[in-house]
Amino acid sequence: MKKDIHPDYHEIDVKLTNGEVIQMKSTYGQKGDQLSLDIDPSVHPAWTGGGVHLMDSGGRVSRFKKKYSGLGF
């Protein structure tokens, strides 16, 4: 491998949205810097499972359910 082409990999403090601070390794900033997150796994719907809505704008889901209602859907 070539020398001096890779960024420094060091520990930083990551501040979650609830105020908790955890240490992680990263190439962000300098050793000991703090990264504050706006969105993290403790509050984002992609990880918590909340906020999932089925959008039926054209009635496609309704038509599908009506068409195949006899098959156990």
mmJSON file of the N, C-alpha and C atoms, coordinates in Angstrom:
{"data_MODEL":{"atom_site":{
"group_PDB":["ATOM","ATOM","ATOM","ATOM","ATOM","ATOM","ATOM","ATOM","ATOM","ATOM","ATOM","ATOM","ATOM","ATOM","ATOM","ATOM","ATOM","ATOM","ATOM","ATOM","ATOM","ATOM","ATOM","ATOM","ATOM","ATOM","ATOM","ATOM","ATOM","ATOM","ATOM","ATOM","ATOM","ATOM","ATOM","ATOM","ATOM","ATOM","ATOM","ATOM","ATOM","ATOM","ATOM","ATOM","ATOM","ATOM","ATOM","ATOM","ATOM","ATOM","ATOM","ATOM","ATOM","ATOM","ATOM","ATOM","ATOM","ATOM","ATOM","ATOM","ATOM","ATOM","ATOM","ATOM","ATOM","ATOM","ATOM","ATOM","ATOM","ATOM","ATOM","ATOM","ATOM","ATOM","ATOM","ATOM","ATOM","ATOM","ATOM","ATOM","ATOM","ATOM","ATOM","ATOM","ATOM","ATOM","ATOM","ATOM","ATOM","ATOM","ATOM","ATOM","ATOM","ATOM","ATOM","ATOM","ATOM","ATOM","ATOM","ATOM","ATOM","ATOM","ATOM","ATOM","ATOM","ATOM","ATOM","ATOM","ATOM","ATOM","ATOM","ATOM","ATOM","ATOM","ATOM","ATOM","ATOM","ATOM","ATOM","ATOM","ATOM","ATOM","ATOM","ATOM","ATOM","ATOM","ATOM","ATOM","ATOM","ATOM","ATOM","ATOM","ATOM","ATOM","ATOM","ATOM","ATOM","ATOM","ATOM","ATOM","ATOM","ATOM","ATOM","ATOM","ATOM","ATOM","ATOM","ATOM","ATOM","ATOM","ATOM","ATOM","ATOM","ATOM","ATOM","ATOM","ATOM","ATOM","ATOM","ATOM","ATOM","ATOM","ATOM","ATOM","ATOM","ATOM","ATOM","ATOM","ATOM","ATOM","ATOM","ATOM","ATOM","ATOM","ATOM","ATOM","ATOM","ATOM","ATOM","ATOM","ATOM","ATOM","ATOM","ATOM","ATOM","ATOM","ATOM","ATOM","ATOM","ATOM","ATOM","ATOM","ATOM","ATOM","ATOM","ATOM","ATOM","ATOM","ATOM","ATOM","ATOM","ATOM","ATOM","ATOM","ATOM","ATOM","ATOM","ATOM","ATOM","ATOM","ATOM","ATOM","ATOM","ATOM","ATOM","ATOM","ATOM","ATOM","ATOM"],
"id":[1,2,3,4,5,6,7,8,9,10,11,12,13,14,15,16,17,18,19,20,21,22,23,24,25,26,27,28,29,30,31,32,33,34,35,36,37,38,39,40,41,42,43,44,45,46,47,48,49,50,51,52,53,54,55,56,57,58,59,60,61,62,63,64,65,66,67,68,69,70,71,72,73,74,75,76,77,78,79,80,81,82,83,84,85,86,87,88,89,90,91,92,93,94,95,96,97,98,99,100,101,102,103,104,105,106,107,108,109,110,111,112,113,114,115,116,117,118,119,120,121,122,123,124,125,126,127,128,129,130,131,132,133,134,135,136,137,138,139,140,141,142,143,144,145,146,147,148,149,150,151,152,153,154,155,156,157,158,159,160,161,162,163,164,165,166,167,168,169,170,171,172,173,174,175,176,177,178,179,180,181,182,183,184,185,186,187,188,189,190,191,192,193,194,195,196,197,198,199,200,201,202,203,204,205,206,207,208,209,210,211,212,213,214,215,216,217,218,219],
"type_symbol":["N","C","C","N","C","C","N","C","C","N","C","C","N","C","C","N","C","C","N","C","C","N","C","C","N","C","C","N","C","C","N","C","C","N","C","C","N","C","C","N","C","C","N","C","C","N","C","C","N","C","C","N","C","C","N","C","C","N","C","C","N","C","C","N","C","C","N","C","C","N","C","C","N","C","C","N","C","C","N","C","C","N","C","C","N","C","C","N","C","C","N","C","C","N","C","C","N","C","C","N","C","C","N","C","C","N","C","C","N","C","C","N","C","C","N","C","C","N","C","C","N","C","C","N","C","C","N","C","C","N","C","C","N","C","C","N","C","C","N","C","C","N","C","C","N","C","C","N","C","C","N","C","C","N","C","C","N","C","C","N","C","C","N","C","C","N","C","C","N","C","C","N","C","C","N","C","C","N","C","C","N","C","C","N","C","C","N","C","C","N","C","C","N","C","C","N","C","C","N","C","C","N","C","C","N","C","C","N","C","C","N","C","C","N","C","C","N","C","C"],
"label_atom_id":["N","CA","C","N","CA","C","N","CA","C","N","CA","C","N","CA","C","N","CA","C","N","CA","C","N","CA","C","N","CA","C","N","CA","C","N","CA","C","N","CA","C","N","CA","C","N","CA","C","N","CA","C","N","CA","C","N","CA","C","N","CA","C","N","CA","C","N","CA","C","N","CA","C","N","CA","C","N","CA","C","N","CA","C","N","CA","C","N","CA","C","N","CA","C","N","CA","C","N","CA","C","N","CA","C","N","CA","C","N","CA","C","N","CA","C","N","CA","C","N","CA","C","N","CA","C","N","CA","C","N","CA","C","N","CA","C","N","CA","C","N","CA","C","N","CA","C","N","CA","C","N","CA","C","N","CA","C","N","CA","C","N","CA","C","N","CA","C","N","CA","C","N","CA","C","N","CA","C","N","CA","C","N","CA","C","N","CA","C","N","CA","C","N","CA","C","N","CA","C","N","CA","C","N","CA","C","N","CA","C","N","CA","C","N","CA","C","N","CA","C","N","CA","C","N","CA","C","N","CA","C","N","CA","C","N","CA","C","N","CA","C","N","CA","C","N","CA","C","N","CA","C","N","CA","C"],
"label_alt_id":[null,null,null,null,null,null,null,null,null,null,null,null,null,null,null,null,null,null,null,null,null,null,null,null,null,null,null,null,null,null,null,null,null,null,null,null,null,null,null,null,null,null,null,null,null,null,null,null,null,null,null,null,null,null,null,null,null,null,null,null,null,null,null,null,null,null,null,null,null,null,null,null,null,null,null,null,null,null,null,null,null,null,null,null,null,null,null,null,null,null,null,null,null,null,null,null,null,null,null,null,null,null,null,null,null,null,null,null,null,null,null,null,null,null,null,null,null,null,null,null,null,null,null,null,null,null,null,null,null,null,null,null,null,null,null,null,null,null,null,null,null,null,null,null,null,null,null,null,null,null,null,null,null,null,null,null,null,null,null,null,null,null,null,null,null,null,null,null,null,null,null,null,null,null,null,null,null,null,null,null,null,null,null,null,null,null,null,null,null,null,null,null,null,null,null,null,null,null,null,null,null,null,null,null,null,null,null,null,null,null,null,null,null,null,null,null,null,null,null],
"label_comp_id":["MET","MET","MET","LYS","LYS","LYS","LYS","LYS","LYS","ASP","ASP","ASP","ILE","ILE","ILE","HIS","HIS","HIS","PRO","PRO","PRO","ASP","ASP","ASP","TYR","TYR","TYR","HIS","HIS","HIS","GLU","GLU","GLU","ILE","ILE","ILE","ASP","ASP","ASP","VAL","VAL","VAL","LYS","LYS","LYS","LEU","LEU","LEU","THR","THR","THR","ASN","ASN","ASN","GLY","GLY","GLY","GLU","GLU","GLU","VAL","VAL","VAL","ILE","ILE","ILE","GLN","GLN","GLN","MET","MET","MET","LYS","LYS","LYS","SER","SER","SER","THR","THR","THR","TYR","TYR","TYR","GLY","GLY","GLY","GLN","GLN","GLN","LYS","LYS","LYS","GLY","GLY","GLY","ASP","ASP","ASP","GLN","GLN","GLN","LEU","LEU","LEU","SER","SER","SER","LEU","LEU","LEU","ASP","ASP","ASP","ILE","ILE","ILE","ASP","ASP","ASP","PRO","PRO","PRO","SER","SER","SER","VAL","VAL","VAL","HIS","HIS","HIS","PRO","PRO","PRO","ALA","ALA","ALA","TRP","TRP","TRP","THR","THR","THR","GLY","GLY","GLY","GLY","GLY","GLY","GLY","GLY","GLY","VAL","VAL","VAL","HIS","HIS","HIS","LEU","LEU","LEU","MET","MET","MET","ASP","ASP","ASP","SER","SER","SER","GLY","GLY","GLY","GLY","GLY","GLY","ARG","ARG","ARG","VAL","VAL","VAL","SER","SER","SER","ARG","ARG","ARG","PHE","PHE","PHE","LYS","LYS","LYS","LYS","LYS","LYS","LYS","LYS","LYS","TYR","TYR","TYR","SER","SER","SER","GLY","GLY","GLY","LEU","LEU","LEU","GLY","GLY","GLY","PHE","PHE","PHE"],
"label_asym_id":["A","A","A","A","A","A","A","A","A","A","A","A","A","A","A","A","A","A","A","A","A","A","A","A","A","A","A","A","A","A","A","A","A","A","A","A","A","A","A","A","A","A","A","A","A","A","A","A","A","A","A","A","A","A","A","A","A","A","A","A","A","A","A","A","A","A","A","A","A","A","A","A","A","A","A","A","A","A","A","A","A","A","A","A","A","A","A","A","A","A","A","A","A","A","A","A","A","A","A","A","A","A","A","A","A","A","A","A","A","A","A","A","A","A","A","A","A","A","A","A","A","A","A","A","A","A","A","A","A","A","A","A","A","A","A","A","A","A","A","A","A","A","A","A","A","A","A","A","A","A","A","A","A","A","A","A","A","A","A","A","A","A","A","A","A","A","A","A","A","A","A","A","A","A","A","A","A","A","A","A","A","A","A","A","A","A","A","A","A","A","A","A","A","A","A","A","A","A","A","A","A","A","A","A","A","A","A","A","A","A","A","A","A","A","A","A","A","A","A"],
"label_entity_id":["1","1","1","1","1","1","1","1","1","1","1","1","1","1","1","1","1","1","1","1","1","1","1","1","1","1","1","1","1","1","1","1","1","1","1","1","1","1","1","1","1","1","1","1","1","1","1","1","1","1","1","1","1","1","1","1","1","1","1","1","1","1","1","1","1","1","1","1","1","1","1","1","1","1","1","1","1","1","1","1","1","1","1","1","1","1","1","1","1","1","1","1","1","1","1","1","1","1","1","1","1","1","1","1","1","1","1","1","1","1","1","1","1","1","1","1","1","1","1","1","1","1","1","1","1","1","1","1","1","1","1","1","1","1","1","1","1","1","1","1","1","1","1","1","1","1","1","1","1","1","1","1","1","1","1","1","1","1","1","1","1","1","1","1","1","1","1","1","1","1","1","1","1","1","1","1","1","1","1","1","1","1","1","1","1","1","1","1","1","1","1","1","1","1","1","1","1","1","1","1","1","1","1","1","1","1","1","1","1","1","1","1","1","1","1","1","1","1","1"],
"label_seq_id":[1,1,1,2,2,2,3,3,3,4,4,4,5,5,5,6,6,6,7,7,7,8,8,8,9,9,9,10,10,10,11,11,11,12,12,12,13,13,13,14,14,14,15,15,15,16,16,16,17,17,17,18,18,18,19,19,19,20,20,20,21,21,21,22,22,22,23,23,23,24,24,24,25,25,25,26,26,26,27,27,27,28,28,28,29,29,29,30,30,30,31,31,31,32,32,32,33,33,33,34,34,34,35,35,35,36,36,36,37,37,37,38,38,38,39,39,39,40,40,40,41,41,41,42,42,42,43,43,43,44,44,44,45,45,45,46,46,46,47,47,47,48,48,48,49,49,49,50,50,50,51,51,51,52,52,52,53,53,53,54,54,54,55,55,55,56,56,56,57,57,57,58,58,58,59,59,59,60,60,60,61,61,61,62,62,62,63,63,63,64,64,64,65,65,65,66,66,66,67,67,67,68,68,68,69,69,69,70,70,70,71,71,71,72,72,72,73,73,73],
"pdbx_PDB_ins_code":[null,null,null,null,null,null,null,null,null,null,null,null,null,null,null,null,null,null,null,null,null,null,null,null,null,null,null,null,null,null,null,null,null,null,null,null,null,null,null,null,null,null,null,null,null,null,null,null,null,null,null,null,null,null,null,null,null,null,null,null,null,null,null,null,null,null,null,null,null,null,null,null,null,null,null,null,null,null,null,null,null,null,null,null,null,null,null,null,null,null,null,null,null,null,null,null,null,null,null,null,null,null,null,null,null,null,null,null,null,null,null,null,null,null,null,null,null,null,null,null,null,null,null,null,null,null,null,null,null,null,null,null,null,null,null,null,null,null,null,null,null,null,null,null,null,null,null,null,null,null,null,null,null,null,null,null,null,null,null,null,null,null,null,null,null,null,null,null,null,null,null,null,null,null,null,null,null,null,null,null,null,null,null,null,null,null,null,null,null,null,null,null,null,null,null,null,null,null,null,null,null,null,null,null,null,null,null,null,null,null,null,null,null,null,null,null,null,null,null],
"Cartn_x":[0.833,0.0,0.878,0.332,1.047,1.008,2.062,2.129,1.493,0.939,0.397,-0.756,-1.532,-2.705,-4.008,-3.929,-5.126,-5.347,-6.627,-6.897,-6.631,-6.398,-6.151,-7.432,-7.356,-8.501,-8.335,-9.198,-9.022,-10.373,-10.354,-11.594,-12.133,-13.468,-14.154,-15.349,-15.915,-17.137,-18.311,-19.336,-20.535,-21.684,-22.294,-23.405,-24.713,-25.511,-26.794,-27.838,-29.017,-30.068,-30.608,-30.479,-30.973,-29.93,-28.777,-27.732,-26.646,-26.869,-25.877,-24.651,-23.477,-22.224,-21.549,-21.23,-20.542,-19.25,-18.298,-17.036,-17.055,-16.604,-16.512,-15.218,-14.796,-13.636,-14.125,-13.411,-13.824,-12.644,-12.85,-11.871,-12.29,-13.416,-13.933,-13.033,-12.703,-11.982,-10.677,-10.389,-9.175,-9.547,-8.565,-8.793,-9.416,-10.537,-11.204,-12.278,-12.438,-13.5,-14.869,-15.909,-17.264,-18.132,-18.863,-19.793,-21.194,-22.017,-23.395,-24.321,-25.157,-26.072,-27.44,-28.068,-29.437,-30.41,-30.006,-30.829,-29.932,-30.428,-29.655,-30.578,-30.043,-30.862,-31.893,-31.724,-32.692,-33.983,-33.988,-35.186,-35.668,-34.858,-35.229,-36.193,-37.282,-38.281,-37.733,-36.67,-36.102,-35.587,-35.14,-34.631,-35.643,-36.574,-37.535,-38.803,-39.066,-40.263,-41.479,-41.355,-42.485,-42.626,-43.77,-43.996,-44.162,-44.506,-44.698,-46.145,-46.343,-47.68,-47.773,-48.887,-49.129,-49.881,-49.265,-49.891,-50.651,-51.952,-52.805,-53.394,-52.522,-52.97,-53.886,-53.647,-54.469,-55.501,-55.631,-56.586,-56.113,-54.844,-54.32,-54.392,-54.061,-54.101,-55.536,-56.454,-57.867,-58.37,-58.02,-58.434,-57.831,-56.566,-55.905,-56.611,-56.893,-57.564,-58.955,-59.687,-61.025,-60.961,-60.001,-59.873,-59.514,-58.603,-58.115,-58.613,-59.767,-60.265,-60.626,-61.007,-61.378,-60.198,-58.985,-57.8,-57.16,-57.791,-57.279,-56.375,-56.37,-55.53,-56.205],
"Cartn_y":[-1.184,0.0,1.248,2.298,3.565,4.198,4.873,5.541,6.924,7.353,8.703,9.065,8.071,8.401,8.151,7.46,7.136,8.156,8.517,9.471,8.841,9.675,9.232,8.655,7.478,6.787,6.857,7.596,7.881,7.887,8.003,8.032,9.448,9.562,10.833,10.592,11.665,11.58,11.886,11.033,11.236,11.526,12.711,13.122,12.797,11.899,11.5,12.565,12.418,13.416,13.478,12.398,12.407,12.942,13.396,13.966,12.983,11.705,10.679,10.84,10.661,10.766,9.398,8.91,7.631,7.855,6.975,7.064,6.086,6.58,5.761,6.093,5.184,5.448,6.009,7.012,7.691,8.414,8.858,9.712,11.174,11.443,12.801,13.614,14.821,15.767,15.243,15.671,15.271,14.391,13.746,12.9,13.734,13.235,13.924,14.91,15.176,16.073,15.467,16.321,15.841,16.075,15.052,15.116,15.03,16.045,16.057,15.61,14.625,14.084,14.746,14.999,15.49,14.322,13.228,12.018,10.848,9.96,8.776,7.565,6.369,5.161,5.099,5.866,5.796,6.543,7.435,8.215,8.117,7.635,7.608,6.464,6.729,5.691,4.483,4.655,3.521,2.457,2.851,1.893,1.568,2.484,2.253,1.588,1.617,0.991,1.892,3.098,4.018,4.813,5.378,6.268,5.575,4.293,3.581,3.75,4.332,4.563,4.008,3.357,2.847,3.913,4.433,5.47,4.813,5.046,4.481,5.628,6.373,7.585,7.3,6.233,5.945,4.864,4.383,3.322,1.957,1.829,0.561,-0.55,-0.228,-1.247,-1.696,-0.757,-1.094,-1.977,-1.625,-2.444,-3.837,-3.935,-5.235,-6.088,-5.495,-6.247,-6.696,-5.838,-6.187,-7.307,-7.207,-8.203,-9.582,-9.596,-10.877,-11.191,-10.633,-10.831,-12.286,-13.055,-14.449,-15.382,-14.889,-15.736,-15.684,-14.965,-14.94,-13.784,-12.731,-11.56,-10.69],
"Cartn_z":[0.0,0.0,0.0,-0.559,-0.565,0.814,1.167,2.464,2.384,3.505,3.685,2.746,2.298,1.483,2.243,3.362,4.123,5.239,5.496,6.577,7.945,8.925,10.293,10.885,11.448,12.044,13.552,14.222,15.64,16.357,17.684,18.462,18.572,18.393,18.582,19.498,20.032,20.826,19.904,19.942,19.135,20.088,19.939,20.802,20.095,20.71,20.147,20.434,19.847,20.007,21.43,22.187,23.571,24.548,24.063,24.901,25.31,25.067,25.4,24.505,25.063,24.308,24.304,23.107,22.976,22.196,22.395,21.667,20.501,19.356,18.152,17.442,16.599,15.752,14.431,13.925,12.713,12.083,10.863,10.209,10.319,11.008,11.178,12.095,11.702,12.554,13.116,14.351,15.051,16.244,16.831,17.99,19.121,19.682,20.771,20.345,19.039,18.572,18.855,18.839,19.09,17.855,17.472,16.351,16.923,16.692,17.182,16.063,16.35,15.352,15.448,14.311,14.266,14.265,13.648,13.561,13.918,14.78,15.127,15.229,15.358,15.379,16.502,17.568,18.668,18.36,17.364,17.077,15.624,14.715,13.305,13.01,12.283,11.997,11.242,10.488,9.757,10.707,11.904,12.881,13.968,14.249,15.332,14.847,13.529,12.979,13.007,13.484,13.536,12.26,12.083,10.957,9.623,9.612,8.357,7.931,6.765,6.25,4.84,4.541,3.208,2.421,1.381,0.566,-0.575,-0.622,-1.659,-2.466,-3.146,-3.826,-5.01,-5.726,-6.898,-6.661,-5.432,-5.139,-5.591,-5.908,-6.42,-5.392,-4.148,-3.106,-2.885,-2.88,-2.692,-3.83,-5.065,-6.213,-6.142,-5.735,-5.607,-4.563,-3.4,-2.335,-2.764,-3.486,-3.954,-4.986,-5.902,-6.975,-6.444,-5.451,-4.946,-3.533,-3.147,-1.784,-1.501,-2.502,-2.298,-2.086,-2.256,-2.125,-0.733,0.19,1.561,1.901,1.097,1.416,2.438],
"occupancy":[1.0,1.0,1.0,1.0,1.0,1.0,1.0,1.0,1.0,1.0,1.0,1.0,1.0,1.0,1.0,1.0,1.0,1.0,1.0,1.0,1.0,1.0,1.0,1.0,1.0,1.0,1.0,1.0,1.0,1.0,1.0,1.0,1.0,1.0,1.0,1.0,1.0,1.0,1.0,1.0,1.0,1.0,1.0,1.0,1.0,1.0,1.0,1.0,1.0,1.0,1.0,1.0,1.0,1.0,1.0,1.0,1.0,1.0,1.0,1.0,1.0,1.0,1.0,1.0,1.0,1.0,1.0,1.0,1.0,1.0,1.0,1.0,1.0,1.0,1.0,1.0,1.0,1.0,1.0,1.0,1.0,1.0,1.0,1.0,1.0,1.0,1.0,1.0,1.0,1.0,1.0,1.0,1.0,1.0,1.0,1.0,1.0,1.0,1.0,1.0,1.0,1.0,1.0,1.0,1.0,1.0,1.0,1.0,1.0,1.0,1.0,1.0,1.0,1.0,1.0,1.0,1.0,1.0,1.0,1.0,1.0,1.0,1.0,1.0,1.0,1.0,1.0,1.0,1.0,1.0,1.0,1.0,1.0,1.0,1.0,1.0,1.0,1.0,1.0,1.0,1.0,1.0,1.0,1.0,1.0,1.0,1.0,1.0,1.0,1.0,1.0,1.0,1.0,1.0,1.0,1.0,1.0,1.0,1.0,1.0,1.0,1.0,1.0,1.0,1.0,1.0,1.0,1.0,1.0,1.0,1.0,1.0,1.0,1.0,1.0,1.0,1.0,1.0,1.0,1.0,1.0,1.0,1.0,1.0,1.0,1.0,1.0,1.0,1.0,1.0,1.0,1.0,1.0,1.0,1.0,1.0,1.0,1.0,1.0,1.0,1.0,1.0,1.0,1.0,1.0,1.0,1.0,1.0,1.0,1.0,1.0,1.0,1.0,1.0,1.0,1.0,1.0,1.0,1.0],
"B_iso_or_equiv":[0.0,0.0,0.0,0.0,0.0,0.0,0.0,0.0,0.0,0.0,0.0,0.0,0.0,0.0,0.0,0.0,0.0,0.0,0.0,0.0,0.0,0.0,0.0,0.0,0.0,0.0,0.0,0.0,0.0,0.0,0.0,0.0,0.0,0.0,0.0,0.0,0.0,0.0,0.0,0.0,0.0,0.0,0.0,0.0,0.0,0.0,0.0,0.0,0.0,0.0,0.0,0.0,0.0,0.0,0.0,0.0,0.0,0.0,0.0,0.0,0.0,0.0,0.0,0.0,0.0,0.0,0.0,0.0,0.0,0.0,0.0,0.0,0.0,0.0,0.0,0.0,0.0,0.0,0.0,0.0,0.0,0.0,0.0,0.0,0.0,0.0,0.0,0.0,0.0,0.0,0.0,0.0,0.0,0.0,0.0,0.0,0.0,0.0,0.0,0.0,0.0,0.0,0.0,0.0,0.0,0.0,0.0,0.0,0.0,0.0,0.0,0.0,0.0,0.0,0.0,0.0,0.0,0.0,0.0,0.0,0.0,0.0,0.0,0.0,0.0,0.0,0.0,0.0,0.0,0.0,0.0,0.0,0.0,0.0,0.0,0.0,0.0,0.0,0.0,0.0,0.0,0.0,0.0,0.0,0.0,0.0,0.0,0.0,0.0,0.0,0.0,0.0,0.0,0.0,0.0,0.0,0.0,0.0,0.0,0.0,0.0,0.0,0.0,0.0,0.0,0.0,0.0,0.0,0.0,0.0,0.0,0.0,0.0,0.0,0.0,0.0,0.0,0.0,0.0,0.0,0.0,0.0,0.0,0.0,0.0,0.0,0.0,0.0,0.0,0.0,0.0,0.0,0.0,0.0,0.0,0.0,0.0,0.0,0.0,0.0,0.0,0.0,0.0,0.0,0.0,0.0,0.0,0.0,0.0,0.0,0.0,0.0,0.0,0.0,0.0,0.0,0.0,0.0,0.0],
"pdbx_formal_charge":[null,null,null,null,null,null,null,null,null,null,null,null,null,null,null,null,null,null,null,null,null,null,null,null,null,null,null,null,null,null,null,null,null,null,null,null,null,null,null,null,null,null,null,null,null,null,null,null,null,null,null,null,null,null,null,null,null,null,null,null,null,null,null,null,null,null,null,null,null,null,null,null,null,null,null,null,null,null,null,null,null,null,null,null,null,null,null,null,null,null,null,null,null,null,null,null,null,null,null,null,null,null,null,null,null,null,null,null,null,null,null,null,null,null,null,null,null,null,null,null,null,null,null,null,null,null,null,null,null,null,null,null,null,null,null,null,null,null,null,null,null,null,null,null,null,null,null,null,null,null,null,null,null,null,null,null,null,null,null,null,null,null,null,null,null,null,null,null,null,null,null,null,null,null,null,null,null,null,null,null,null,null,null,null,null,null,null,null,null,null,null,null,null,null,null,null,null,null,null,null,null,null,null,null,null,null,null,null,null,null,null,null,null,null,null,null,null,null,null],
"auth_seq_id":[1,1,1,2,2,2,3,3,3,4,4,4,5,5,5,6,6,6,7,7,7,8,8,8,9,9,9,10,10,10,11,11,11,12,12,12,13,13,13,14,14,14,15,15,15,16,16,16,17,17,17,18,18,18,19,19,19,20,20,20,21,21,21,22,22,22,23,23,23,24,24,24,25,25,25,26,26,26,27,27,27,28,28,28,29,29,29,30,30,30,31,31,31,32,32,32,33,33,33,34,34,34,35,35,35,36,36,36,37,37,37,38,38,38,39,39,39,40,40,40,41,41,41,42,42,42,43,43,43,44,44,44,45,45,45,46,46,46,47,47,47,48,48,48,49,49,49,50,50,50,51,51,51,52,52,52,53,53,53,54,54,54,55,55,55,56,56,56,57,57,57,58,58,58,59,59,59,60,60,60,61,61,61,62,62,62,63,63,63,64,64,64,65,65,65,66,66,66,67,67,67,68,68,68,69,69,69,70,70,70,71,71,71,72,72,72,73,73,73],
"auth_comp_id":["MET","MET","MET","LYS","LYS","LYS","LYS","LYS","LYS","ASP","ASP","ASP","ILE","ILE","ILE","HIS","HIS","HIS","PRO","PRO","PRO","ASP","ASP","ASP","TYR","TYR","TYR","HIS","HIS","HIS","GLU","GLU","GLU","ILE","ILE","ILE","ASP","ASP","ASP","VAL","VAL","VAL","LYS","LYS","LYS","LEU","LEU","LEU","THR","THR","THR","ASN","ASN","ASN","GLY","GLY","GLY","GLU","GLU","GLU","VAL","VAL","VAL","ILE","ILE","ILE","GLN","GLN","GLN","MET","MET","MET","LYS","LYS","LYS","SER","SER","SER","THR","THR","THR","TYR","TYR","TYR","GLY","GLY","GLY","GLN","GLN","GLN","LYS","LYS","LYS","GLY","GLY","GLY","ASP","ASP","ASP","GLN","GLN","GLN","LEU","LEU","LEU","SER","SER","SER","LEU","LEU","LEU","ASP","ASP","ASP","ILE","ILE","ILE","ASP","ASP","ASP","PRO","PRO","PRO","SER","SER","SER","VAL","VAL","VAL","HIS","HIS","HIS","PRO","PRO","PRO","ALA","ALA","ALA","TRP","TRP","TRP","THR","THR","THR","GLY","GLY","GLY","GLY","GLY","GLY","GLY","GLY","GLY","VAL","VAL","VAL","HIS","HIS","HIS","LEU","LEU","LEU","MET","MET","MET","ASP","ASP","ASP","SER","SER","SER","GLY","GLY","GLY","GLY","GLY","GLY","ARG","ARG","ARG","VAL","VAL","VAL","SER","SER","SER","ARG","ARG","ARG","PHE","PHE","PHE","LYS","LYS","LYS","LYS","LYS","LYS","LYS","LYS","LYS","TYR","TYR","TYR","SER","SER","SER","GLY","GLY","GLY","LEU","LEU","LEU","GLY","GLY","GLY","PHE","PHE","PHE"],
"auth_asym_id":["A","A","A","A","A","A","A","A","A","A","A","A","A","A","A","A","A","A","A","A","A","A","A","A","A","A","A","A","A","A","A","A","A","A","A","A","A","A","A","A","A","A","A","A","A","A","A","A","A","A","A","A","A","A","A","A","A","A","A","A","A","A","A","A","A","A","A","A","A","A","A","A","A","A","A","A","A","A","A","A","A","A","A","A","A","A","A","A","A","A","A","A","A","A","A","A","A","A","A","A","A","A","A","A","A","A","A","A","A","A","A","A","A","A","A","A","A","A","A","A","A","A","A","A","A","A","A","A","A","A","A","A","A","A","A","A","A","A","A","A","A","A","A","A","A","A","A","A","A","A","A","A","A","A","A","A","A","A","A","A","A","A","A","A","A","A","A","A","A","A","A","A","A","A","A","A","A","A","A","A","A","A","A","A","A","A","A","A","A","A","A","A","A","A","A","A","A","A","A","A","A","A","A","A","A","A","A","A","A","A","A","A","A","A","A","A","A","A","A"],
"auth_atom_id":["N","CA","C","N","CA","C","N","CA","C","N","CA","C","N","CA","C","N","CA","C","N","CA","C","N","CA","C","N","CA","C","N","CA","C","N","CA","C","N","CA","C","N","CA","C","N","CA","C","N","CA","C","N","CA","C","N","CA","C","N","CA","C","N","CA","C","N","CA","C","N","CA","C","N","CA","C","N","CA","C","N","CA","C","N","CA","C","N","CA","C","N","CA","C","N","CA","C","N","CA","C","N","CA","C","N","CA","C","N","CA","C","N","CA","C","N","CA","C","N","CA","C","N","CA","C","N","CA","C","N","CA","C","N","CA","C","N","CA","C","N","CA","C","N","CA","C","N","CA","C","N","CA","C","N","CA","C","N","CA","C","N","CA","C","N","CA","C","N","CA","C","N","CA","C","N","CA","C","N","CA","C","N","CA","C","N","CA","C","N","CA","C","N","CA","C","N","CA","C","N","CA","C","N","CA","C","N","CA","C","N","CA","C","N","CA","C","N","CA","C","N","CA","C","N","CA","C","N","CA","C","N","CA","C","N","CA","C","N","CA","C","N","CA","C","N","CA","C","N","CA","C","N","CA","C"],
"pdbx_PDB_model_num":[1,1,1,1,1,1,1,1,1,1,1,1,1,1,1,1,1,1,1,1,1,1,1,1,1,1,1,1,1,1,1,1,1,1,1,1,1,1,1,1,1,1,1,1,1,1,1,1,1,1,1,1,1,1,1,1,1,1,1,1,1,1,1,1,1,1,1,1,1,1,1,1,1,1,1,1,1,1,1,1,1,1,1,1,1,1,1,1,1,1,1,1,1,1,1,1,1,1,1,1,1,1,1,1,1,1,1,1,1,1,1,1,1,1,1,1,1,1,1,1,1,1,1,1,1,1,1,1,1,1,1,1,1,1,1,1,1,1,1,1,1,1,1,1,1,1,1,1,1,1,1,1,1,1,1,1,1,1,1,1,1,1,1,1,1,1,1,1,1,1,1,1,1,1,1,1,1,1,1,1,1,1,1,1,1,1,1,1,1,1,1,1,1,1,1,1,1,1,1,1,1,1,1,1,1,1,1,1,1,1,1,1,1,1,1,1,1,1,1]
}}}
